[in-house]
Amino acid sequence: MDPLSLTAILVTILFWASSFAGIKAGLDHFTPEHLTVYRFLVASAVLLVYAAVARIPFPEWKDVPRIFGVSILGITIYHYALNFGELTVPAGVASLIIAAGPVFTALMATFWLGERLNWLGWLGIAVSISGVTLIVLGKEADLSFTQGALLILLSAFVTSLYFVLQKPLLKKYPSRQFTVWSLVFGTVPMLVSLPGLPEEIRAAPASANWAVIYIGIFPAALAYLTWTFALSRVPANITTSFLYVSPVLAILISYFWVHEVPSHISIIGGGIALVGVIIVNTLGKPRAQGTGPRAKQA
C-alpha cells in the first residue's frame, strides 16, 4: 500500500469515528431531525461544488428512481435513526452497534446475491449477533437505552441493505459518481425537516453549529470521497479491514469531546460483535479456486 492510499484510509476512518461524538454534541442544541437536515445540507453543498469542479455527470434519468430509492435507505433513514438513537445511547456504544453492520451485509448478500458463507462465516454471524444482543439487552440498559439501541441497530441494518442494493448500480457507475449523487438524493427527503431549523441555528451556540458543520463537511462529504479514492487504489478487502479500528477511535474521541464512557457490558458486547464481524470478513467466505480474494463494497 502506497503512503497516499494509506493516508486516505486513515483520514476516512478518523472522520467517520469522530462523527458519533459530533452527533452527540449537536444533539445538545438541535432536535434529531433538524440535526440531520442541517448536516446533509452542508454535505450536499460541498458535494455539489465538488461535482461541478470535477465534472461528475448526473446519472441517467432512468436510473434516478433506483439511486433515489437506495439512498433513502442508506442516507435518509440511516441518519434519522442514528440521530434519534443517540439521544439515549452513548456515542461510543453507537459506533459499536454500527460496526456490526457488515454481518447484515453478508447475510443479505448470501440470500439475494448468491454469495456463499462457509461454516466459519455462519459462526461469525452468530457471534456478532450475540454481542449486539448483549449491548441492546444488557443488564445495565434501561428502556430508553434499549429503544435507542434498537434504532441504531435499524441504522446498521438499512446501511447494509444500502450496500447490497447499490452493487448492481456500481457496475454501471463509478463509485465516486454514485457516492456524490446518492448523498445528494438522500438529502432531498430530509427537507421536510426544514421548518424550525433557522430558529434553532440562531439559538444554538457557535460550538454546536460548528459541530454540525464539521460532521457535514468532513465525515459526511469528504470522508466518502477519500474512501472512494482509497477503494480505487487498494483492494476493498484490505481497506475494509481498517474499519475494525473505528469503534476504538470513536470511544476515545467521545471521551475527550463529549466526556462519555461506555458501560463495561457495552464494551464487552461490542468486542464480541467485532470478533464476529472479523470472522465473517476474513474466514467466512470460501476462496474461489484459481482466483484471488474477491473485493467487496463496504
Buried (B, 14 or more C-beta within 10 A) or exposed (E): EEEEBBEBBBBBBBBBBBBBBBBBBBBEBBBBBBBBBBBBBBBBBBBBEBBEEEEBEEBEEEBEEBBBEBBBBBBBBBBBBBBBBBBBBBBBBBBBBBBBBBBBBBBBBBEEEEBEBEEBBBBBBEBBBEBBBBBBBBEEBEEEBBBBBBBBBBBBBBBBBBBBBBBEBBEEBEBBBBBBBBBBBBBBBBEEBEEEBEEBBEEBEEEBBBBBBBBBBBBBBBBBBBBBBBBEBBBBBBBBBBBBBBBBBBBBBBBEBBEBEBBEBBBBBBBBBBBBBBBBBBBBBEEEEEEEEEBBBB
